[in-house]
Amino acid sequence: MEITEVRVSLRENEGKRLKAYATVTFDNSFVVRNIKVVEGNNGLFVAMPARKAKQFCPRCGKKVDTGSRYCNHCGASLPPPAKEAVSGKQITHQDLAHPINQQFRDYLQSKVLDAYYTEKESTPQEAVKEAVEE
């Protein structure tokens, strides 16, 4: 699978970890939006698009965010969220799309970060600040 296009939208805010959003096209046939470029403790990395995990309210049956203490629809108190059995971590976000193996993850990250650096060099900092302020 080839990455045929990467478009980057800079989000340069002083002190913020989110640096940009990317849209990646695969084989001129499939698009993944909202891939994030994030400043981590060890430098930039690519975070795949995700959504908040949901649970059902036992009283009204509506979906609410995992970790919520009360239902947004009926106000009922919710049970504490279940912990993942293997690692003990609470699942709060689920990837919508993600690479299956490390080789493709490295390929995707290098293409997105290359496009990020290219966009950052070609965009004057004043234009980015003005776009963020609007």
N, C-alpha and C positions, 0 to 999 in steps of 0.2 A: 504494500500500500504506500503510495507516494503522497506527500503533502504538496499540493499544487499552488496554494496561496495562503498567506498569513497576513491578516490586517490587524493593526494594533491601534488602540485608542488610549492615549496617555492620560493618567489621572494623577498628576504630580501635585501633591499637597505636602507641605513641610511637616515632617514628623509622622506621616501616615505610612503604614506598611503596604497598602495596596498601591501599586505603581501603574498598572495598566490592565485593560481588558483586551483579549485577543479573540479573533474569529478565524478558525482554521478550516480550509477546504481540502478534502481528501479526494484524489483521483478525479478532480473536476466534477464530482458527483454527490458528495456528502459534506455538510457543513456542521461544525460544532461551534456554538457561540458561548460567550461568557466564560472563557478560560481566563483565569486571573494570573497576573504576574505580581508576585508578592515578595517583599523584602523580609527574609527570615534571619535567624541568628547567624547562619553560615553563608549569607548572600542571597541572590535572587533565586526563586524557584517558581514552577508553574503549578497552579492549583486548578483542578478540573471543576467544571460546573457541578453544583450540588444543590440539593433542596433540604429543607428542614424535615426531620423524621416526624411522623404523625402517630397519634394513638387515638383510639375511640373513647368517647365519654361513655361510661357505663350507664349513665342515667338517660341521656337523650340520643346517644349513638352518633353524634357529629364528630368530625375529626378535629383534634386540637394538637398543638405542638407538643412533642415529647418533652417532658420536664416541666410543663405547666402545672401549677398547683390547683387551678380552677378552670372549669369549662368556660369558654368565651360565649357560648350560646345559652346555657341554662344556669350557669353559676355554681354547679355542683362541685364539690371537692373531688379531686382526682387522686387515684392511688399513686404512690411513688413510682417513678419509671423503673422498668426492669433493667437490670444490669446484664451486660453481655457475659455469658457464662465463661468464655475462654479467657478474656483479658480483664474482666471486671470493669471495663469502661462503659459509660452510657453512650449510646448512639444518638447523636443530635443532628447529624447531617449525613445524607446518602449521596454518593456521586451519581450523576445522571449518565455520564459517559466517562470511561477511563481506559487507559492502556492495559492490556492483559499481561504483558511481560516487560521486564526491565529494559530490554533492547529498544523496544518501540517507545517506552517512556523517555529514554535518553534522547532518541531521535526527535520526538515531539518537543521536548524541552529545549533542545539546541536550536531548532527552527524558530520557535516562538521567541526565545531570548535574542537570537540574531536579529529578528524583525524588530524587537523592542529597542535594541541598541541602535539600529538603523533609523528608526522613527525618532528616537530621542536626539540623535545627532542632527537630523534634518529639520527638527522643529525648534525654533528659537524659544528659550525659556519664557520670554515675555508673552508669547502667543499662548503658551500652555497656561500661564497664570491668568490671563484674560479669559480663556475658555472656561476655566474652573470657576472664576468669579461670576460668570453669567448665569 
